Amino acid sequence: MEKSIFYHAGCPVCVSAEQDIVRLIGESNVEVVHLGEDKNRINDAENSGVKSVPALVTPNGNVLHINFGASLSDVKG
């Protein structure tokens, strides 16, 4: 099974959502990508359909935007 990818920017909303997602899905089933620290992954997030973070991209390509924290344009700086 492919992993889900959880994109976030490190804000308190994102960190809280990350903890919940990891507890719900399981650490082995989700890749966590901190876009503030790994800016080269922003294009991956955009190409997957992520418009804001925190967001979860499921293995079948659905994007679940979770509790608006920041737009990707804000993360790009």
N, C-alpha and C positions, 0 to 999 in steps of 0.2 A: 504494500500500500504506500502510495506517495504521502508525503507530509503536507499538512497545511502550512502556510507561511503567515506569520503575524508580523505586520509592519507597524513600527511606532517611532516616536521621536524623543522619548525620554521624559515627557512631561508627567506630572502626577496622574492625570487621567489615563495616559498610556501605560504607565507602570502598573497601576491598579488593574487595568484591563488585561495586561500581560499575565499577571499573577492568576487571575480568574480563568483565563483561557488555558494556561498550562495545567491548572488543577482540573478543569473540565475535560480537556482533550488528552492530557498526558504529555509529559515532556518529550517522550520518544516519538510523538505524533505531530509535533509542531516545531517549525524552525522559526526562531525569533530573530527579527532583523531590526536593529536600532538604526534608523536612517540618519540620525544626528551624528552617529559615530561611523557609519558605513555609507557615505553619500554616493558611492559608485553603484549602490543598489536602488537608487531613486528611479532610474530608468526602468529597471525590472518591475518596480511597483506600478509605475505609470502604464507600462505595457500590459500589465495584468488588469488594469482598470481601476486601480486605487486612486481616489480623488482626495481623500483626507485620511489622517491617522488618528487613532488606531484603526487598523483594518485587518481582517483575516481573509486570506485567499484560500479557498478550499481546494482539495486535489482535483476537482472537476472544473475549476476555474471561476466559481462564484466568488464575488467580492462582498464581504459583509463589513460594512462601515459601522464602527462601534463608537457611540458616544463621542461626538466631534471634539477633537483635541487641537488639530492644526491642519490646514490645507497643505497639499504637497508644495504649492508655490511658497508657502511660509517656510517649509523645511529646506527648500532649495536655497533660501536666503537671498 
